[in-house]
Amino acid sequence: MNSINEDIKRNQYARVYLLTGEEAYLRLDARNRLKNALCAPDDTLNVAAYYGKDINVNEVIDFANTLPFMAEKRVLFIEDSDLFEKGSDELAAFLKELPESTCMIFMQEKVDKRGKLYKAIQNAGRVVTFDHPSDEMLEKWIVARLTKASVKVRKSALTQFLMQAPRDMEAMDNELEKLISYTIKKGEADAEDVKAVCSVRIEDRIFDMIASIAAKDRKGALSRYYDLLTLKEPPVKILSLITRQFNLMLMSKEYSKDGFSQDEIASRLSVNPYGVKKALQSSRSYTREELKSIVSMCMEYETLIKQGRMDDRMSVEILIASLT
């Protein structure tokens, strides 16, 4: 993003951009920044957009090869196409000759870096990858969003929000809008405000249930299980998440024993660092052998349910009872 901001600041642009990576919110933000900088709001002659599959490559090349009319540049947006998947030798070859008066902007979540089109874009312009930001970057972004709305944010609110909110930034942005609306009058957000208005992920309810199980609190664990059933969560899904969480506890415990940090474990397991933190906390109540046994038991219950040999709802109740 910094490279795009610098291009806009200097008013000097690459002939072609590829905006890629898992974080859709950042890809869209980058595209909109370039669009606002390069395109007049009412310009329909020099701006074209192509979406999805079966894009006519000859049409794209003809538009890109035409001089702009009463504007500095012709701008093309090509989004979520199958050009990277099926390959486009013709377009890849054309990018070597792309006029300076044209700017092409590709938006694609996943690309094959071995393909000719990717390599052509890399040589002719700039590839900008938007992966999920670190928690440190997310914290800065959250504080900036709330500060812009004149809402101060306590550290407890930041921690609670990152634990509770979905991991993609577009969903986070929606949750921040709800938090801002809720706290705008008092001008400050704390952890209780986050709990009051922000959506709770099912995984977080599972975390709470696991915490009750680890504390041998059968009543609390069953109560949380029944809450999940009230929310229409299928017992099989709940059991799968329990299995996943105990497996995360086991893996986190193993990596921690080998000297890996919380962030390193999160990176290796491709999970949220706060999830690793909770897993490590809960894992202290178990030995490595106990965790392996529990994971095995959970997997056995899943198999019995799939085979029709055990009732799904009752199986989770029995599992919770046996673990507490």
C-alpha positions as a printed Julia matrix, in Angstrom:
324×3 Matrix{Float64}:
   0.0     0.0     0.0
   2.88    2.37    0.74
   4.16    2.02   -2.82
   0.73    2.96   -4.22
   0.42    5.9    -1.86
   3.85    7.09   -2.98
   2.84    6.82   -6.66
  -0.27    8.89   -5.99
   1.71   11.45   -3.99
   4.28   11.87   -6.78
   1.62   11.6    -9.51
   3.8     9.03  -11.25
   2.17    5.72  -12.0
   3.23    2.3   -13.23
   1.73    1.27  -16.54
   0.21   -1.82  -14.96
  -0.69   -2.9   -11.4
  -1.66   -6.29  -10.04
  -3.46   -6.04   -6.7
  -3.49   -9.52   -5.19
  -3.57  -11.33   -1.85
  -6.07  -12.67    0.67
  -7.25   -9.37    2.19
 -10.11   -8.18   -0.05
 -10.65   -4.98    1.97
  -7.12   -3.75    1.29
  -7.26   -4.73   -2.39
 -10.47   -2.77   -2.82
  -9.09    0.22   -0.94
  -5.99    0.28   -3.14
  -8.09    0.05   -6.29
 -10.31    2.92   -5.15
  -7.29    5.07   -4.33
  -5.89    4.54   -7.8
  -9.29    5.11   -9.39
  -9.83    8.39   -7.56
  -6.35    9.56   -8.5
  -6.4     8.5   -12.16
 -10.02    8.88  -13.26
 -12.34   11.86  -13.44
 -15.69   10.99  -11.8
 -17.72   11.47  -14.98
 -15.2    10.11  -17.5
 -16.8     7.27  -19.45
 -14.62    7.6   -22.55
 -11.25    6.81  -21.01
 -12.23    4.31  -18.32
 -13.26    0.7   -18.85
 -13.93   -2.19  -16.49
 -13.9    -5.92  -17.23
 -15.13   -8.53  -14.77
 -15.2   -12.3   -14.47
 -14.62  -14.99  -17.03
 -14.65  -14.87  -20.84
 -13.15  -11.39  -21.11
 -12.5   -10.43  -24.72
  -8.72   -9.92  -24.75
  -8.77   -8.26  -28.19
 -11.26   -5.71  -26.9
  -9.03   -5.02  -23.88
  -5.98   -4.55  -26.1
  -7.85   -2.26  -28.53
  -9.04   -0.04  -25.68
  -5.61    0.04  -24.03
  -3.89    0.83  -27.32
  -6.04    3.9   -28.02
  -4.85    7.37  -27.01
  -6.86    9.06  -24.25
  -9.4    11.73  -25.24
  -9.07   15.0   -23.29
  -7.43   13.16  -20.39
  -3.93   12.17  -19.32
  -4.55    8.44  -19.3
  -6.76    5.59  -20.37
  -7.48    3.36  -17.37
  -8.6    -0.27  -17.46
  -9.8    -2.32  -14.5
  -9.73   -6.11  -14.89
 -11.15   -7.88  -11.85
 -11.58  -11.53  -10.84
 -10.88  -12.8   -14.35
  -9.77  -16.26  -15.44
  -6.87  -14.81  -17.45
  -4.29  -15.89  -14.88
  -5.8   -19.35  -14.62
  -6.11  -20.19  -18.31
  -3.25  -17.97  -19.44
  -3.23  -15.2   -22.03
  -0.07  -15.15  -24.12
  -1.48  -12.39  -26.3
  -2.14  -10.04  -23.38
   1.19  -10.95  -21.76
   2.99  -10.02  -24.99
   1.02   -6.78  -25.33
   2.03   -5.57  -21.86
   5.59   -5.19  -23.13
   4.28   -2.57  -25.56
   1.66   -0.96  -23.32
   1.53    2.8   -24.07
   2.68    5.2   -21.35
  -0.72    6.89  -21.68
  -2.51    3.73  -20.45
  -2.76    2.27  -16.96
  -4.09   -1.26  -16.44
  -5.15   -2.38  -12.97
  -5.71   -6.08  -12.31
  -7.47   -7.28   -9.14
  -7.09  -10.97   -8.4
  -7.06  -12.78   -5.05
  -4.89  -15.69   -6.18
  -2.5   -15.88   -9.11
  -0.06  -18.4   -10.5
   3.32  -16.72  -10.22
   4.72  -19.12  -12.8
   2.33  -17.88  -15.5
   3.37  -15.62  -18.38
   0.78  -12.97  -17.52
   2.0   -12.64  -13.93
   5.62  -12.38  -15.07
   4.67   -9.85  -17.76
   2.93   -7.64  -15.17
   5.9    -7.99  -12.85
   8.25   -6.82  -15.61
   6.03   -4.05  -16.99
   4.64   -2.64  -13.75
   4.04   -3.47  -10.13
   2.65   -6.41   -8.16
   1.23   -5.41   -4.78
   0.25   -8.24   -2.44
  -2.25   -7.67    0.35
  -2.07  -10.43    2.93
  -3.86  -10.38    6.26
  -2.16   -7.69    8.38
  -0.51   -8.43   11.7
  -2.34   -7.68   14.94
  -0.02   -4.69   15.46
  -1.09   -3.21   12.11
  -4.74   -3.99   12.84
  -4.51   -2.21   16.18
  -3.16    0.92   14.47
  -5.93    0.75   11.88
  -8.65    0.29   14.52
  -7.32    3.19   16.61
  -7.18    5.39   13.49
 -10.78    4.5    12.54
 -12.1     5.27   16.02
  -9.98    8.41   16.44
 -11.29    9.75   13.14
 -14.8     9.35   14.59
 -13.71   11.14   17.81
 -13.92    7.97   19.88
 -11.06    7.13   22.21
 -10.28    3.45   22.6
  -8.99    1.71   25.69
  -6.43   -1.09   25.43
  -9.01   -3.49   26.86
 -11.37   -2.65   23.97
  -8.63   -3.3    21.42
  -7.85   -6.68   22.94
 -11.51   -7.65   23.17
 -12.22   -6.51   19.61
  -9.35   -8.5    18.11
 -10.43  -11.57   20.07
 -14.07  -11.22   19.09
 -14.24   -9.73   15.61
 -14.04  -11.7    12.34
 -10.57  -11.82   10.82
 -11.25  -10.2     7.46
 -11.06   -6.41    7.46
 -14.31   -5.8     5.62
 -16.25   -7.58    8.36
 -14.11   -5.78   10.95
 -15.0    -2.46    9.37
 -18.71   -3.24    9.74
 -18.19   -4.12   13.39
 -16.28   -0.88   13.95
 -19.19    1.09   12.47
 -21.49   -0.53   15.04
 -19.03    0.23   17.84
 -18.67    3.86   16.76
 -22.45    4.36   16.63
 -22.77    2.83   20.09
 -20.0     4.89   21.74
 -20.06    8.18   19.81
 -21.94   10.05   22.53
 -19.63    9.14   25.4
 -16.57    9.42   23.16
 -14.79    6.32   24.46
 -14.92    2.59   23.84
 -14.06   -0.11   26.37
 -14.22   -3.89   26.43
 -17.81   -3.94   27.68
 -18.91   -1.81   24.72
 -17.31   -4.32   22.34
 -19.07   -7.2    24.08
 -22.37   -5.31   23.94
 -22.56   -4.54   20.22
 -20.01   -6.52   18.23
 -20.86   -9.9    16.78
 -19.48  -12.89   18.62
 -17.89  -15.58   16.48
 -18.94  -19.15   17.09
 -15.25  -19.94   17.66
 -15.24  -17.56   20.62
 -18.21  -19.34   22.18
 -16.29  -22.57   21.67
 -13.29  -20.97   23.44
 -15.53  -20.17   26.41
 -16.91  -23.71   26.44
 -13.39  -25.19   26.3
 -12.37  -22.9    29.19
 -15.26  -24.31   31.22
 -14.26  -27.86   30.28
 -10.64  -27.18   31.27
 -11.87  -25.82   34.61
 -13.95  -29.01   35.07
 -17.05  -26.8    35.15
 -19.6   -29.24   33.73
 -22.59  -26.97   34.35
 -20.93  -24.0    32.64
 -19.74  -26.08   29.67
 -23.17  -27.64   29.11
 -24.83  -24.24   29.47
 -22.62  -22.83   26.72
 -23.31  -25.89   24.58
 -27.06  -25.36   24.92
 -26.58  -21.68   24.02
 -24.91  -22.77   20.78
 -27.8   -25.12   20.04
 -30.25  -22.27   20.65
 -28.32  -20.31   18.01
 -29.07  -23.18   15.59
 -25.47  -24.4    15.45
 -25.41  -28.07   14.36
 -23.99  -30.42   17.02
 -21.67  -31.96   14.41
 -20.16  -28.52   13.7
 -19.77  -27.86   17.43
 -18.02  -31.21   17.88
 -15.75  -30.46   14.92
 -14.78  -27.12   16.47
 -14.12  -28.79   19.83
 -11.84  -31.28   18.07
 -10.09  -28.47   16.25
  -9.61  -26.47   19.44
  -8.15  -29.36   21.43
  -5.86  -30.14   18.51
  -4.78  -26.47   18.5
  -4.08  -26.75   22.22
  -1.96  -29.85   21.59
   0.0   -28.32   18.71
   0.5   -25.01   20.54
   1.74  -26.83   23.61
   4.21  -28.83   21.49
   5.56  -25.75   19.7
   5.77  -23.76   22.93
   7.76  -26.59   24.51
  10.19  -26.34   21.55
  10.73  -22.65   22.27
   8.5   -21.02   19.65
   6.82  -17.7    20.52
   3.06  -17.1    20.37
   3.35  -15.25   17.05
   5.62  -17.93   15.58
   3.14  -20.63   16.56
   0.28  -18.64   15.01
   2.24  -18.26   11.79
   3.11  -21.96   11.6
  -0.49  -23.03   12.3
  -2.06  -20.22   10.2
  -4.33  -19.09   13.04
  -5.06  -15.91   14.96
  -2.35  -15.17   17.63
  -5.11  -14.52   20.16
  -6.45  -18.0    19.44
  -3.01  -19.41   20.19
  -2.89  -17.38   23.4
  -6.2   -18.86   24.59
  -5.16  -22.34   23.48
  -1.93  -22.11   25.47
  -3.81  -20.9    28.53
  -6.29  -23.79   28.35
  -3.57  -26.35   27.56
  -1.97  -25.78   30.96
  -4.76  -27.88   32.49
  -3.68  -30.94   30.48
  -0.63  -33.04   29.81
   0.44  -33.8    26.24
  -0.87  -37.36   26.57
  -4.24  -36.16   27.88
  -4.66  -33.78   24.93
  -3.78  -36.52   22.44
  -6.34  -38.81   24.11
  -9.05  -36.12   23.98
  -8.41  -35.37   20.29
  -8.62  -39.1    19.56
 -11.88  -39.35   21.53
 -13.41  -36.4    19.66
 -12.47  -37.91   16.3
 -13.97  -41.25   17.35
 -17.26  -39.52   18.27
 -17.31  -37.76   14.89
 -16.88  -41.12   13.14
 -19.67  -42.73   15.19
 -22.05  -39.88   14.3
 -21.24  -40.1    10.59
 -21.85  -43.84   10.72
 -25.24  -43.26   12.37
 -24.21  -45.19   15.47
 -24.55  -42.22   17.84
 -26.97  -39.31   18.2
 -25.2   -36.05   17.35
 -26.64  -33.89   20.14
 -26.24  -36.54   22.81
 -22.69  -37.36   21.72
 -21.48  -33.83   22.54
 -23.27  -33.94   25.89
 -21.55  -37.25   26.71
 -18.2   -35.86   25.59
 -18.54  -32.78   27.78
 -19.62  -34.91   30.75
 -16.68  -37.27   30.32
 -14.19  -34.38   30.06
 -15.52  -32.62   33.15
